[in-house]
Amino acid sequence: MIPAQGLAVRRRLTLNWLLNLTMESADASTHTPNLRTRFALWFYRLAPGLRLPASWWVPDMKAAQVATPEVSDPLTVEVVSHCWNYAHLLAYQLSSVVQHPPTEMKLTMTVCYCDEDISTVELLEFFSRQSVPNVTWNWLPLERSELMRRAIGRNRAAMASTADWVWFTDCDLLFHEGCWTRLPTALRGRTEPLVYPLEERCTSMLASDDAMLTAATHGPQLVEIVPER
């Protein structure tokens, strides 16, 4: 379980060039990747370690980074999370938004889920009733086969987003005290298509019966971590 106090966001523009190859067959009736898609997936796994300018293989990237982009005032950020049978972890993520809400920016919290996952559905219904300043809840239902391929939900959310930045994450990452306070300053004037956390803190491996894992298994509720762990 990771309470993030840093930054792991991707501009919406990123989705257009990062996923334009892989998404070619993602929304098709068949989910069997074609040769081009398999090559793109392999290439983008390899590319970060090559230390080569992204503009070499993404023609639009250089033009997109010429000027500082216009952003909203206050800054708008959309978090896109996925959950399948991990409602007890998602409860911590959503609780962290309620307990440590943004004050100087607007946040849209998007969760991709499947109606077959009853525990997650009930949890989202619970948080839908939580009114939090500067926070908009947004639930994105997907078919199970689509949910298993995160690129599908992330692409749909990003293409529909009006936020200045989109932050892709897993449901076991928390946004704890100080995260939203520092985010607007950290992003001001940034032109990079991808930015990563300045700091992450992670628990040790938790036993299945650890109180931090079982606390949220007794029905939807607000939960909190033990920061010292």
N, C-alpha and C positions, 0 to 999 in steps of 0.2 A: 504494500500500500504506500503510495507516494504523495505526501503533501508538498505541492510545488509552490515555491516562493519566487520562481523566476518566470521564464517566458519560453513558450514553445509554440510559435504561431506561424502560419503561412498566409500570405496575401492571397486573395481570391484569384488573382491573375495566375498564380502558381498552378491552380487546378487545370487551367486551360492547356498549359504546355506540358505539365507533368503527367497528366492522365489522358491527354488526347489520343494517344496510341492505345493505352490499356483499356479505355472505355469503349473502344470501337465495338466490341462484342459483349460488353458487360451488361447492357440493358436488352440484349437480344433474347429471343425466346429460349435459345440454347446458351448455356454458360460455358461451353467448351472453348477455351482460348485458341485463337488461330495462331499461325506461326509468327505473324507480326506482333501480336500481343505478347506472346511468350518471350520474344526477343526484347521487347520494350521493358518487360518486367525484369528480365535479367540485366539489361543495360542500366536501368535506374537503381538497381541494387549495387551495381559496380561503380557507377559514376561518382558518388560522393568520395570515394577513396582515390580517385584519379587526380584530384587537385587541379582540374582544368576549368577554365571559365565556362559557365553554363551557356553563355552567348555563342559558344562555338557550335553547339548543336541545337540551340533554341534561338532562332533568328530574332524573335520579338523581344528577347530578354534585354538586350543592350539598349534598345529604344525605351523600354519601360523603366530603366534605371537612370535615364539621363537627368530627369528632374525629380525634385522631392514631390511625392504625390499629395494631392489635396485630400485632407481628411476632415471628418466632421468635428464639430466643437459642441458638446464634448465628444471625445473619441468613442467609436462604436466597435465592439468586438463580439464575434459569435464563436462560441465554443461548440464543437461538434464531437459528441461522444457516442460510443456504441455499447450496447449491453445485451447479452444473451445469457440468461440463467446466473447472473451475478448481481441481482438486486441488492444483496446485503453489502456489496461494495459500492454500488451506485448510490446507495443511501448516504454514504459518507461524502461522496462527491457533491451531491445536491445539497446536503446539509451544510457543507462548507460554504456554499454560495449564500445560503440563508443566514448563516451565523457570521459571515465575513463579507457582506455585500459591498459592491463598488460604490464609491461616493463621488468620484470625479470622472466617471465614464458610464456608458450605457452597455449593458451586457445582454446578449441573447444566448440562452442555454438550450442547445439543441441535442436531443437524445434520439438516436436511431434504435429501434426496437422491433420486436415481432409480437403480434397479438397472442401467439401460442405461449409466450412466456408470461404466465399469469402473475407471478410475483412482481415482475417489472411493471406490468400494466397497473397493478394496484398501487405500486410505489409512485408511479407518475401521476396517477389520479390524486394521491395524497399531496404531492408537491404542487399540483395545479391549483390547489386551494391555499397555498402559501403566497401571500402578497408581499413582495420584496421590492423596495425602492430601487429603481434603475435596472431591474432584472425582468426580462421577458422569457417565459417558458415556451419552448417549442418542441413538440414531440413529433418525430418523423417515423411513421409505421412502414415497415418493409416486409416483404415475404421472407421466410426463413432463409431460402437460398440466396437472396440478395443481401441479407444481413451478414451472412458468413463471409461475404466479399466486401470488406470495408470501403474499398474504392468506390463502390456504387453509391452508398449513402453519403460519403464525403463529397463526391462529385455533385450529387443532386443538391445537397445542402449549400455547397459553395456557389454553384451556379445560380441559386435562388437568393443568396444572401445579399443584403445591402450594406453589410458592415464594412468598416475600413480594413479590418483584419479578421482572418478566420484561424481559429486555434483547434487543431486536431488532437484528440487525446483519447485515452482509454478510460473506462469507468472506475478504475482504481486510483486515479490521480486526483488529489484534492487541491483546492485553491485556498490556502490558509491565510492567516493574518499577514497583511502587508503586500500580498500578491497584487490585488487590484489597485492599491494605492500607488505602487511603483510602476505599474504597466504603462500608463499614459506617458510618463517621463521617459521610460525605456524605449518607447516606440516613436517618440517625437523626432521627425526629420529622417527617419530610417527609410532607405530605398531598397534594401535587400529583399529579394523575394522570399527568403527563408531566414528565420531567426530562431534561436534555441535558448533553453533556460540558462540563466546566470547561476541558478542554484536549484538543486533538487535534494530532498531528504527522503530516505527510504527506510522502512522498517526492516528488521531481519526477517527471515522466513518464519511465518506464523503457523503454529499448530492449528489443526482444523477446529479444535475446541477452544481456541484462544478467545477471550472476552471481546477483543476488538473485531473478531469475525462473527461471533454469535450475537452480538448486541442488536444487530439489525435484522435478525432472522425471526423475530417475534411480531411481525407485522410492520407496516409502514410507520416510521417515526423519525424524528430528528436525532442524530447521533453525533458524537464528537470523538476525535482521537485523543490519545495521550501524547502530547508533543514530545515528551522526553524519550519516547520509544522510537 
